Amino acid sequence: MDSKWALTNDGRVKTDALAQFGQRVRQLRIERNLSQEDLAELADLHRNYVSQIEGGRRNVSLLNILKLAHGLKVRPTRLIETIR
């Protein structure tokens, strides 16, 4: 198993993937000249939640990935294609 996906002793996935996902959301948001607040409104999410996602502090559900993709006007796969 790749270390980025390895489990911690208590069964949690290491945060590398969360950080990479957050960086990708931030990259796409900035490319579209959106603030976190703008993206949150477009995606029907709270701006604090968007900030936590970008900071790699949230494990995002499938439904929220779909909301983010909608807000960013991208296919959902664009949000995860850079995660290794």
C-alpha positions as a Python dict, from the first residue, in 0.01 Angstrom:
ca = {
    (1, 'M'): (0, 0, 0),
    (2, 'D'): (132, 345, -92),
    (3, 'S'): (226, 538, 222),
    (4, 'K'): (-8, 822, 124),
    (5, 'W'): (-299, 584, 169),
    (6, 'A'): (-162, 397, 471),
    (7, 'L'): (-373, 372, 782),
    (8, 'T'): (-264, 516, 1114),
    (9, 'N'): (-260, 290, 1420),
    (10, 'D'): (-616, 391, 1507),
    (11, 'G'): (-748, 310, 1157),
    (12, 'R'): (-754, 663, 1014),
    (13, 'V'): (-622, 733, 665),
    (14, 'K'): (-314, 953, 666),
    (15, 'T'): (-382, 1310, 567),
    (16, 'D'): (-170, 1327, 249),
    (17, 'A'): (-469, 1261, 27),
    (18, 'L'): (-679, 1520, 211),
    (19, 'A'): (-406, 1781, 169),
    (20, 'Q'): (-372, 1702, -202),
    (21, 'F'): (-748, 1724, -251),
    (22, 'G'): (-756, 2058, -71),
    (23, 'Q'): (-470, 2193, -280),
    (24, 'R'): (-654, 2091, -596),
    (25, 'V'): (-976, 2263, -487),
    (26, 'R'): (-777, 2577, -403),
    (27, 'Q'): (-594, 2568, -738),
    (28, 'L'): (-917, 2537, -937),
    (29, 'R'): (-1087, 2806, -724),
    (30, 'I'): (-803, 3054, -777),
    (31, 'E'): (-791, 2978, -1153),
    (32, 'R'): (-1154, 3087, -1163),
    (33, 'N'): (-1091, 3402, -958),
    (34, 'L'): (-1328, 3286, -686),
    (35, 'S'): (-1297, 3360, -317),
    (36, 'Q'): (-1365, 3082, -69),
    (37, 'E'): (-1691, 3259, 8),
    (38, 'D'): (-1784, 3269, -363),
    (39, 'L'): (-1714, 2899, -403),
    (40, 'A'): (-1906, 2816, -87),
    (41, 'E'): (-2209, 3001, -218),
    (42, 'L'): (-2190, 2837, -561),
    (43, 'A'): (-2147, 2493, -404),
    (44, 'D'): (-2408, 2547, -130),
    (45, 'L'): (-2149, 2487, 141),
    (46, 'H'): (-2035, 2694, 439),
    (47, 'R'): (-1726, 2906, 373),
    (48, 'N'): (-1557, 2766, 684),
    (49, 'Y'): (-1606, 2416, 543),
    (50, 'V'): (-1441, 2520, 215),
    (51, 'S'): (-1149, 2663, 414),
    (52, 'Q'): (-1114, 2338, 609),
    (53, 'I'): (-1121, 2135, 285),
    (54, 'E'): (-848, 2350, 133),
    (55, 'G'): (-645, 2311, 451),
    (56, 'G'): (-667, 1931, 431),
    (57, 'R'): (-862, 1916, 756),
    (58, 'R'): (-1183, 1762, 619),
    (59, 'N'): (-1260, 1423, 473),
    (60, 'V'): (-1508, 1525, 205),
    (61, 'S'): (-1812, 1311, 124),
    (62, 'L'): (-1905, 1217, -231),
    (63, 'L'): (-2204, 1450, -225),
    (64, 'N'): (-1985, 1744, -125),
    (65, 'I'): (-1731, 1656, -395),
    (66, 'L'): (-2019, 1680, -642),
    (67, 'K'): (-2122, 2017, -495),
    (68, 'L'): (-1766, 2149, -521),
    (69, 'A'): (-1739, 2029, -880),
    (70, 'H'): (-2066, 2203, -963),
    (71, 'G'): (-1947, 2525, -799),
    (72, 'L'): (-1617, 2510, -987),
    (73, 'K'): (-1788, 2407, -1312),
    (74, 'V'): (-1568, 2100, -1356),
    (75, 'R'): (-1627, 1728, -1375),
    (76, 'P'): (-1583, 1565, -1032),
    (77, 'T'): (-1287, 1365, -1163),
    (78, 'R'): (-1091, 1691, -1206),
    (79, 'L'): (-1091, 1727, -827),
    (80, 'I'): (-920, 1395, -765),
    (81, 'E'): (-710, 1338, -1075),
    (82, 'T'): (-394, 1481, -918),
    (83, 'I'): (-408, 1273, -599),
    (84, 'R'): (-129, 1016, -592),
}
